[in-house]
Amino acid sequence: MQFLRLGAPGSERPAVRHDGGTYDLAPLTGDVDGTFLAADGIAATREALAAGELPALDEGDLRVGPPIAPPGKIVCIGLNYRDHAEETGAALPAEPVVFLKTADTIVGPYDEVLIPRKSVKTDWEVELGIVIGRTGRYLESDEDALACVAGYVLSHDVSEREFQIERGGTWDKGKNCETFNPLGPFLVPADEIADPQDLALKLWVNGELKQDSSTRNMIFPVAEVVRYASQFMVLRPGDLINTGTPAGVALGQPEPKPYLRAGDVVELEIEGLGKQQQTFGQA
Protein backbone atom coordinates (compact mmCIF):
# COMPACT_ATOMS: atom_id res chain seq x y z
CA MET A 1 0.00 0.00 0.00
CA GLN A 2 0.97 3.57 -0.67
CA PHE A 3 -0.77 6.30 1.33
CA LEU A 4 -0.94 9.69 -0.35
CA ARG A 5 -2.81 12.98 -0.30
CA LEU A 6 -4.12 14.56 -3.49
CA GLY A 7 -5.26 18.07 -4.27
CA ALA A 8 -4.37 21.73 -3.89
CA PRO A 9 -2.22 22.88 -0.95
CA GLY A 10 -4.31 22.92 2.19
CA SER A 11 -7.15 20.97 0.54
CA GLU A 12 -5.55 17.57 0.02
CA ARG A 13 -7.74 14.47 0.24
CA PRO A 14 -6.43 11.15 1.61
CA ALA A 15 -6.04 8.19 -0.71
CA VAL A 16 -4.35 4.83 -0.95
CA ARG A 17 -2.82 3.00 -3.90
CA HIS A 18 -3.14 -0.77 -3.91
CA ASP A 19 -2.76 -3.45 -6.58
CA GLY A 20 -2.64 -0.92 -9.40
CA GLY A 21 -5.67 1.09 -8.26
CA THR A 22 -6.19 4.27 -6.26
CA TYR A 23 -8.91 4.44 -3.60
CA ASP A 24 -10.54 7.19 -1.60
CA LEU A 25 -9.83 7.03 2.14
CA ALA A 26 -12.69 9.38 3.04
CA PRO A 27 -14.87 6.53 4.41
CA LEU A 28 -12.14 5.87 6.99
CA THR A 29 -10.53 9.21 7.75
CA GLY A 30 -10.44 12.89 6.93
CA ASP A 31 -6.67 12.84 6.59
CA VAL A 32 -3.50 10.79 6.89
CA ASP A 33 -2.61 12.28 10.25
CA GLY A 34 -1.59 11.31 13.75
CA THR A 35 -5.12 10.43 14.80
CA PHE A 36 -5.50 8.04 11.86
CA LEU A 37 -2.13 6.40 12.47
CA ALA A 38 -2.64 6.09 16.24
CA ALA A 39 -5.98 4.36 15.68
CA ASP A 40 -4.24 1.68 13.59
CA GLY A 41 -5.59 3.23 10.43
CA ILE A 42 -3.14 1.26 8.31
CA ALA A 43 -4.66 -2.04 9.45
CA ALA A 44 -8.15 -0.62 9.00
CA THR A 45 -7.26 0.36 5.45
CA ARG A 46 -6.10 -3.19 4.66
CA GLU A 47 -9.37 -4.55 5.97
CA ALA A 48 -11.44 -2.04 4.02
CA LEU A 49 -9.56 -2.80 0.80
CA ALA A 50 -10.03 -6.53 1.27
CA ALA A 51 -13.74 -5.98 1.83
CA GLY A 52 -14.08 -3.70 -1.21
CA GLU A 53 -15.34 -0.86 0.98
CA LEU A 54 -13.24 1.96 -0.46
CA PRO A 55 -14.43 3.70 -3.65
CA ALA A 56 -12.06 3.99 -6.59
CA LEU A 57 -10.52 7.41 -7.08
CA ASP A 58 -9.37 8.89 -10.39
CA GLU A 59 -6.11 10.72 -9.70
CA GLY A 60 -6.37 12.52 -13.04
CA ASP A 61 -4.22 15.63 -12.94
CA LEU A 62 -4.61 16.16 -9.20
CA ARG A 63 -1.54 17.55 -7.48
CA VAL A 64 0.32 15.05 -5.31
CA GLY A 65 0.73 16.67 -1.91
CA PRO A 66 2.78 15.60 1.10
CA PRO A 67 1.64 12.10 2.10
CA ILE A 68 0.97 13.06 5.73
CA ALA A 69 -0.82 16.01 7.28
CA PRO A 70 1.47 18.64 8.87
CA PRO A 71 3.09 16.88 11.84
CA GLY A 72 3.46 18.21 15.33
CA LYS A 73 7.20 18.31 14.80
CA ILE A 74 9.97 17.34 12.43
CA VAL A 75 13.00 15.87 14.19
CA CYS A 76 16.19 15.84 12.13
CA ILE A 77 19.41 13.89 12.58
CA GLY A 78 22.60 15.54 11.30
CA LEU A 79 25.86 13.94 10.23
CA ASN A 80 24.36 10.45 10.26
CA TYR A 81 26.32 8.98 7.34
CA ARG A 82 30.03 8.28 7.67
CA ASP A 83 30.84 9.45 4.16
CA HIS A 84 28.91 12.71 4.60
CA ALA A 85 30.72 13.54 7.84
CA GLU A 86 34.04 12.83 6.13
CA GLU A 87 33.29 14.94 3.05
CA THR A 88 32.39 17.95 5.21
CA GLY A 89 35.41 17.53 7.49
CA ALA A 90 33.29 16.84 10.58
CA ALA A 91 34.20 14.33 13.27
CA LEU A 92 31.92 11.31 13.54
CA PRO A 93 29.39 12.10 16.28
CA ALA A 94 29.45 10.04 19.47
CA GLU A 95 25.69 10.55 19.79
CA PRO A 96 23.05 11.53 17.22
CA VAL A 97 23.05 15.22 16.30
CA VAL A 98 19.46 16.39 16.77
CA PHE A 99 17.76 19.54 15.50
CA LEU A 100 14.20 20.51 14.60
CA LYS A 101 12.42 21.78 11.50
CA THR A 102 9.03 23.42 11.54
CA ALA A 103 6.07 21.62 9.99
CA ASP A 104 5.34 24.50 7.62
CA THR A 105 8.51 23.72 5.66
CA ILE A 106 6.77 20.65 4.21
CA VAL A 107 5.57 20.82 0.60
CA GLY A 108 4.63 18.23 -1.99
CA PRO A 109 7.21 16.11 -3.82
CA TYR A 110 6.81 18.01 -7.12
CA ASP A 111 6.17 21.52 -5.76
CA GLU A 112 8.49 24.43 -6.46
CA VAL A 113 11.20 25.00 -3.86
CA LEU A 114 12.20 28.60 -3.19
CA ILE A 115 15.79 29.73 -2.79
CA PRO A 116 15.77 32.26 0.07
CA ARG A 117 16.53 35.91 -0.56
CA LYS A 118 20.25 36.65 -0.19
CA SER A 119 21.03 32.93 -0.29
CA VAL A 120 24.21 31.83 -2.04
CA LYS A 121 24.58 28.35 -0.52
CA THR A 122 21.30 26.45 -0.91
CA ASP A 123 22.05 22.72 -0.83
CA TRP A 124 20.30 19.37 -1.44
CA GLU A 125 19.94 16.35 0.90
CA VAL A 126 18.09 13.12 0.10
CA GLU A 127 16.90 11.46 3.33
CA LEU A 128 14.88 8.55 4.63
CA GLY A 129 11.94 9.86 6.63
CA ILE A 130 10.36 7.97 9.52
CA VAL A 131 6.69 8.59 10.34
CA ILE A 132 5.71 7.84 13.93
CA GLY A 133 2.54 5.81 14.49
CA ARG A 134 2.29 5.53 18.26
CA THR A 135 3.51 7.59 21.19
CA GLY A 136 7.14 6.95 22.14
CA ARG A 137 8.69 8.20 25.36
CA TYR A 138 11.82 6.85 27.07
CA LEU A 139 11.92 3.85 24.76
CA GLU A 140 14.31 1.19 26.04
CA SER A 141 15.01 -1.15 23.12
CA ASP A 142 15.27 -1.32 19.35
CA GLU A 143 12.12 -3.45 19.33
CA ASP A 144 10.19 -0.83 21.29
CA ALA A 145 11.46 1.87 18.95
CA LEU A 146 10.53 0.06 15.73
CA ALA A 147 7.08 -0.68 17.15
CA CYS A 148 6.46 3.09 17.15
CA VAL A 149 7.17 3.44 13.42
CA ALA A 150 4.09 3.66 11.18
CA GLY A 151 5.99 3.86 7.91
CA TYR A 152 8.66 5.46 5.77
CA VAL A 153 8.77 8.32 3.27
CA LEU A 154 11.19 10.00 0.89
CA SER A 155 12.23 13.35 2.36
CA HIS A 156 14.29 16.22 0.93
CA ASP A 157 15.99 18.18 3.72
CA VAL A 158 16.91 21.30 1.76
CA SER A 159 19.53 23.41 3.58
CA GLU A 160 21.08 26.87 3.30
CA ARG A 161 24.67 26.36 4.42
CA GLU A 162 25.65 29.99 5.06
CA PHE A 163 22.59 30.50 7.23
CA GLN A 164 23.19 27.14 8.94
CA ILE A 165 26.93 27.33 9.60
CA GLU A 166 28.23 30.87 9.21
CA ARG A 167 25.54 33.03 10.78
CA GLY A 168 25.95 31.97 14.43
CA GLY A 169 23.65 30.11 16.77
CA THR A 170 22.03 26.79 15.94
CA TRP A 171 21.45 25.15 12.56
CA ASP A 172 17.80 26.22 12.55
CA LYS A 173 18.24 29.31 10.37
CA GLY A 174 19.53 27.19 7.50
CA LYS A 175 16.89 24.49 7.79
CA ASN A 176 13.58 26.28 8.21
CA CYS A 177 13.26 28.44 5.11
CA GLU A 178 9.91 28.14 3.32
CA THR A 179 9.43 25.04 1.12
CA PHE A 180 12.61 23.44 2.55
CA ASN A 181 11.12 19.95 3.11
CA PRO A 182 9.52 18.35 0.04
CA LEU A 183 7.96 15.08 1.21
CA GLY A 184 6.55 12.04 -0.54
CA PRO A 185 5.12 11.07 -2.95
CA PHE A 186 3.69 8.43 -0.63
CA LEU A 187 3.96 6.77 2.77
CA VAL A 188 4.76 3.04 2.81
CA PRO A 189 3.79 1.05 5.93
CA ALA A 190 6.73 -0.11 7.99
CA ASP A 191 5.83 -3.78 7.61
CA GLU A 192 6.08 -3.46 3.83
CA ILE A 193 9.72 -2.33 3.96
CA ALA A 194 11.77 -5.49 4.48
CA ASP A 195 14.82 -3.70 5.90
CA PRO A 196 15.02 0.09 6.35
CA GLN A 197 18.80 -0.33 6.64
CA ASP A 198 19.12 -1.66 3.11
CA LEU A 199 17.57 1.02 0.89
CA ALA A 200 19.33 2.74 -2.00
CA LEU A 201 19.22 6.57 -2.01
CA LYS A 202 19.99 8.71 -5.07
CA LEU A 203 19.80 12.37 -6.03
CA TRP A 204 20.45 14.20 -9.32
CA VAL A 205 20.90 17.90 -10.06
CA ASN A 206 20.10 18.89 -13.64
CA GLY A 207 20.45 15.24 -14.62
CA GLU A 208 23.86 14.74 -12.97
CA LEU A 209 24.03 12.09 -10.27
CA LYS A 210 25.23 13.70 -7.03
CA GLN A 211 24.27 11.29 -4.25
CA ASP A 212 24.35 7.51 -4.60
CA SER A 213 24.40 5.57 -1.36
CA SER A 214 22.48 3.21 0.92
CA THR A 215 20.91 3.42 4.35
CA ARG A 216 23.42 0.70 5.29
CA ASN A 217 25.89 3.56 5.72
CA MET A 218 24.02 5.26 8.56
CA ILE A 219 26.04 5.78 11.73
CA PHE A 220 22.90 5.49 13.88
CA PRO A 221 20.25 3.20 12.35
CA VAL A 222 16.51 3.80 12.35
CA ALA A 223 15.82 1.98 15.61
CA GLU A 224 18.55 3.84 17.48
CA VAL A 225 17.44 7.21 16.08
CA VAL A 226 13.88 6.66 17.34
CA ARG A 227 15.00 5.26 20.70
CA TYR A 228 17.50 8.08 21.24
CA ALA A 229 15.12 10.88 20.29
CA SER A 230 12.51 9.53 22.72
CA GLN A 231 14.88 10.17 25.64
CA PHE A 232 14.66 13.93 25.04
CA MET A 233 11.16 14.50 23.66
CA VAL A 234 7.87 12.69 23.33
CA LEU A 235 7.42 11.25 19.84
CA ARG A 236 3.77 11.49 18.88
CA PRO A 237 1.73 9.88 16.10
CA GLY A 238 2.22 11.77 12.86
CA ASP A 239 5.64 13.18 13.80
CA LEU A 240 8.36 12.99 11.14
CA ILE A 241 12.03 12.11 11.67
CA ASN A 242 14.54 12.92 8.92
CA THR A 243 17.44 10.51 9.37
CA GLY A 244 20.35 12.31 7.68
CA THR A 245 21.94 12.40 4.25
CA PRO A 246 24.86 10.57 2.61
CA ALA A 247 27.86 12.04 0.80
CA GLY A 248 27.45 14.08 -2.36
CA VAL A 249 26.01 17.37 -1.13
CA ALA A 250 27.28 20.66 -2.54
CA LEU A 251 28.93 21.53 0.79
CA GLY A 252 31.30 18.60 0.36
CA GLN A 253 32.35 19.44 -3.22
CA PRO A 254 35.55 21.26 -4.30
CA GLU A 255 35.44 25.00 -4.89
CA PRO A 256 33.53 26.51 -6.52
CA LYS A 257 30.84 24.51 -4.77
CA PRO A 258 27.83 23.90 -7.03
CA TYR A 259 25.08 25.33 -4.82
CA LEU A 260 21.59 25.52 -6.24
CA ARG A 261 20.30 28.44 -8.28
CA ALA A 262 16.88 29.39 -9.60
CA GLY A 263 16.00 27.16 -12.54
CA ASP A 264 17.89 24.11 -11.29
CA VAL A 265 16.00 20.81 -11.27
CA VAL A 266 16.57 18.28 -8.49
CA GLU A 267 15.38 14.67 -8.71
CA LEU A 268 15.67 12.16 -5.89
CA GLU A 269 14.52 8.69 -5.00
CA ILE A 270 14.72 6.00 -2.34
CA GLU A 271 14.24 2.37 -3.20
CA GLY A 272 10.60 1.42 -2.59
CA LEU A 273 9.58 4.94 -1.58
CA GLY A 274 9.18 6.62 -4.96
CA LYS A 275 10.70 9.64 -6.65
CA GLN A 276 10.54 13.42 -6.33
CA GLN A 277 11.34 16.26 -8.72
CA GLN A 278 11.52 19.95 -7.89
CA THR A 279 12.35 23.00 -9.92
CA PHE A 280 13.98 25.67 -7.79
CA GLY A 281 12.70 29.23 -7.94
CA GLN A 282 13.59 32.50 -6.23
CA ALA A 283 11.80 33.71 -3.11
C-alpha positions as CSV (number, residue, x, y, z in Angstrom):
1,M,0.0,0.0,0.0
2,Q,1.0,3.6,-0.7
3,F,-0.8,6.3,1.3
4,L,-0.9,9.7,-0.3
5,R,-2.8,13.0,-0.3
6,L,-4.1,14.6,-3.5
7,G,-5.3,18.1,-4.3
8,A,-4.4,21.7,-3.9
9,P,-2.2,22.9,-1.0
10,G,-4.3,22.9,2.2
11,S,-7.1,21.0,0.5
12,E,-5.6,17.6,0.0
13,R,-7.7,14.5,0.2
14,P,-6.4,11.2,1.6
15,A,-6.0,8.2,-0.7
16,V,-4.4,4.8,-0.9
17,R,-2.8,3.0,-3.9
18,H,-3.1,-0.8,-3.9
19,D,-2.8,-3.4,-6.6
20,G,-2.6,-0.9,-9.4
21,G,-5.7,1.1,-8.3
22,T,-6.2,4.3,-6.3
23,Y,-8.9,4.4,-3.6
24,D,-10.5,7.2,-1.6
25,L,-9.8,7.0,2.1
26,A,-12.7,9.4,3.0
27,P,-14.9,6.5,4.4
28,L,-12.1,5.9,7.0
29,T,-10.5,9.2,7.7
30,G,-10.4,12.9,6.9
31,D,-6.7,12.8,6.6
32,V,-3.5,10.8,6.9
33,D,-2.6,12.3,10.2
34,G,-1.6,11.3,13.8
35,T,-5.1,10.4,14.8
36,F,-5.5,8.0,11.9
37,L,-2.1,6.4,12.5
38,A,-2.6,6.1,16.2
39,A,-6.0,4.4,15.7
40,D,-4.2,1.7,13.6
41,G,-5.6,3.2,10.4
42,I,-3.1,1.3,8.3
43,A,-4.7,-2.0,9.4
44,A,-8.2,-0.6,9.0
45,T,-7.3,0.4,5.4
46,R,-6.1,-3.2,4.7
47,E,-9.4,-4.6,6.0
48,A,-11.4,-2.0,4.0
49,L,-9.6,-2.8,0.8
50,A,-10.0,-6.5,1.3
51,A,-13.7,-6.0,1.8
52,G,-14.1,-3.7,-1.2
53,E,-15.3,-0.9,1.0
54,L,-13.2,2.0,-0.5
55,P,-14.4,3.7,-3.6
56,A,-12.1,4.0,-6.6
57,L,-10.5,7.4,-7.1
58,D,-9.4,8.9,-10.4
59,E,-6.1,10.7,-9.7
60,G,-6.4,12.5,-13.0
61,D,-4.2,15.6,-12.9
62,L,-4.6,16.2,-9.2
63,R,-1.5,17.6,-7.5
64,V,0.3,15.1,-5.3
65,G,0.7,16.7,-1.9
66,P,2.8,15.6,1.1
67,P,1.6,12.1,2.1
68,I,1.0,13.1,5.7
69,A,-0.8,16.0,7.3
70,P,1.5,18.6,8.9
71,P,3.1,16.9,11.8
72,G,3.5,18.2,15.3
73,K,7.2,18.3,14.8
74,I,10.0,17.3,12.4
75,V,13.0,15.9,14.2
76,C,16.2,15.8,12.1
77,I,19.4,13.9,12.6
78,G,22.6,15.5,11.3
79,L,25.9,13.9,10.2
80,N,24.4,10.5,10.3
81,Y,26.3,9.0,7.3
82,R,30.0,8.3,7.7
83,D,30.8,9.4,4.2
84,H,28.9,12.7,4.6
85,A,30.7,13.5,7.8
86,E,34.0,12.8,6.1
87,E,33.3,14.9,3.0
88,T,32.4,18.0,5.2
89,G,35.4,17.5,7.5
90,A,33.3,16.8,10.6
91,A,34.2,14.3,13.3
92,L,31.9,11.3,13.5
93,P,29.4,12.1,16.3
94,A,29.4,10.0,19.5
95,E,25.7,10.5,19.8
96,P,23.1,11.5,17.2
97,V,23.1,15.2,16.3
98,V,19.5,16.4,16.8
99,F,17.8,19.5,15.5
100,L,14.2,20.5,14.6
101,K,12.4,21.8,11.5
102,T,9.0,23.4,11.5
103,A,6.1,21.6,10.0
104,D,5.3,24.5,7.6
105,T,8.5,23.7,5.7
106,I,6.8,20.7,4.2
107,V,5.6,20.8,0.6
108,G,4.6,18.2,-2.0
109,P,7.2,16.1,-3.8
110,Y,6.8,18.0,-7.1
111,D,6.2,21.5,-5.8
112,E,8.5,24.4,-6.5
113,V,11.2,25.0,-3.9
114,L,12.2,28.6,-3.2
115,I,15.8,29.7,-2.8
116,P,15.8,32.3,0.1
117,R,16.5,35.9,-0.6
118,K,20.2,36.6,-0.2
119,S,21.0,32.9,-0.3
120,V,24.2,31.8,-2.0
121,K,24.6,28.3,-0.5
122,T,21.3,26.5,-0.9
123,D,22.0,22.7,-0.8
124,W,20.3,19.4,-1.4
125,E,19.9,16.4,0.9
126,V,18.1,13.1,0.1
127,E,16.9,11.5,3.3
128,L,14.9,8.5,4.6
129,G,11.9,9.9,6.6
130,I,10.4,8.0,9.5
131,V,6.7,8.6,10.3
132,I,5.7,7.8,13.9
133,G,2.5,5.8,14.5
134,R,2.3,5.5,18.3
135,T,3.5,7.6,21.2
136,G,7.1,7.0,22.1
137,R,8.7,8.2,25.4
138,Y,11.8,6.9,27.1
139,L,11.9,3.9,24.8
140,E,14.3,1.2,26.0
141,S,15.0,-1.1,23.1
142,D,15.3,-1.3,19.4
143,E,12.1,-3.5,19.3
144,D,10.2,-0.8,21.3
145,A,11.5,1.9,18.9
146,L,10.5,0.1,15.7
147,A,7.1,-0.7,17.2
148,C,6.5,3.1,17.1
149,V,7.2,3.4,13.4
150,A,4.1,3.7,11.2
151,G,6.0,3.9,7.9
152,Y,8.7,5.5,5.8
153,V,8.8,8.3,3.3
154,L,11.2,10.0,0.9
155,S,12.2,13.4,2.4
156,H,14.3,16.2,0.9
157,D,16.0,18.2,3.7
158,V,16.9,21.3,1.8
159,S,19.5,23.4,3.6
160,E,21.1,26.9,3.3
161,R,24.7,26.4,4.4
162,E,25.7,30.0,5.1
163,F,22.6,30.5,7.2
164,Q,23.2,27.1,8.9
165,I,26.9,27.3,9.6
166,E,28.2,30.9,9.2
167,R,25.5,33.0,10.8
168,G,25.9,32.0,14.4
169,G,23.7,30.1,16.8
170,T,22.0,26.8,15.9
171,W,21.4,25.1,12.6
172,D,17.8,26.2,12.5
173,K,18.2,29.3,10.4
174,G,19.5,27.2,7.5
175,K,16.9,24.5,7.8
176,N,13.6,26.3,8.2
177,C,13.3,28.4,5.1
178,E,9.9,28.1,3.3
179,T,9.4,25.0,1.1
180,F,12.6,23.4,2.6
181,N,11.1,20.0,3.1
182,P,9.5,18.3,0.0
183,L,8.0,15.1,1.2
184,G,6.6,12.0,-0.5
185,P,5.1,11.1,-3.0
186,F,3.7,8.4,-0.6
187,L,4.0,6.8,2.8
188,V,4.8,3.0,2.8
189,P,3.8,1.0,5.9
190,A,6.7,-0.1,8.0
191,D,5.8,-3.8,7.6
192,E,6.1,-3.5,3.8
193,I,9.7,-2.3,4.0
194,A,11.8,-5.5,4.5
195,D,14.8,-3.7,5.9
196,P,15.0,0.1,6.3
197,Q,18.8,-0.3,6.6
198,D,19.1,-1.7,3.1
199,L,17.6,1.0,0.9
200,A,19.3,2.7,-2.0
201,L,19.2,6.6,-2.0
202,K,20.0,8.7,-5.1
203,L,19.8,12.4,-6.0
204,W,20.5,14.2,-9.3
205,V,20.9,17.9,-10.1
206,N,20.1,18.9,-13.6
207,G,20.4,15.2,-14.6
208,E,23.9,14.7,-13.0
209,L,24.0,12.1,-10.3
210,K,25.2,13.7,-7.0
211,Q,24.3,11.3,-4.3
212,D,24.3,7.5,-4.6
213,S,24.4,5.6,-1.4
214,S,22.5,3.2,0.9
215,T,20.9,3.4,4.4
216,R,23.4,0.7,5.3
217,N,25.9,3.6,5.7
218,M,24.0,5.3,8.6
219,I,26.0,5.8,11.7
220,F,22.9,5.5,13.9
221,P,20.3,3.2,12.4
222,V,16.5,3.8,12.4
223,A,15.8,2.0,15.6
224,E,18.6,3.8,17.5
225,V,17.4,7.2,16.1
226,V,13.9,6.7,17.3
227,R,15.0,5.3,20.7
228,Y,17.5,8.1,21.2
229,A,15.1,10.9,20.3
230,S,12.5,9.5,22.7
231,Q,14.9,10.2,25.6
232,F,14.7,13.9,25.0
233,M,11.2,14.5,23.7
234,V,7.9,12.7,23.3
235,L,7.4,11.3,19.8
236,R,3.8,11.5,18.9
237,P,1.7,9.9,16.1
238,G,2.2,11.8,12.9
239,D,5.6,13.2,13.8
240,L,8.4,13.0,11.1
241,I,12.0,12.1,11.7
242,N,14.5,12.9,8.9
243,T,17.4,10.5,9.4
244,G,20.3,12.3,7.7
245,T,21.9,12.4,4.2
246,P,24.9,10.6,2.6
247,A,27.9,12.0,0.8
248,G,27.4,14.1,-2.4
249,V,26.0,17.4,-1.1
250,A,27.3,20.7,-2.5
251,L,28.9,21.5,0.8
252,G,31.3,18.6,0.4
253,Q,32.4,19.4,-3.2
254,P,35.5,21.3,-4.3
255,E,35.4,25.0,-4.9
256,P,33.5,26.5,-6.5
257,K,30.8,24.5,-4.8
258,P,27.8,23.9,-7.0
259,Y,25.1,25.3,-4.8
260,L,21.6,25.5,-6.2
261,R,20.3,28.4,-8.3
262,A,16.9,29.4,-9.6
263,G,16.0,27.2,-12.5
264,D,17.9,24.1,-11.3
265,V,16.0,20.8,-11.3
266,V,16.6,18.3,-8.5
267,E,15.4,14.7,-8.7
268,L,15.7,12.2,-5.9
269,E,14.5,8.7,-5.0
270,I,14.7,6.0,-2.3
271,E,14.2,2.4,-3.2
272,G,10.6,1.4,-2.6
273,L,9.6,4.9,-1.6
274,G,9.2,6.6,-5.0
275,K,10.7,9.6,-6.7
276,Q,10.5,13.4,-6.3
277,Q,11.3,16.3,-8.7
278,Q,11.5,19.9,-7.9
279,T,12.4,23.0,-9.9
280,F,14.0,25.7,-7.8
281,G,12.7,29.2,-7.9
282,Q,13.6,32.5,-6.2
283,A,11.8,33.7,-3.1
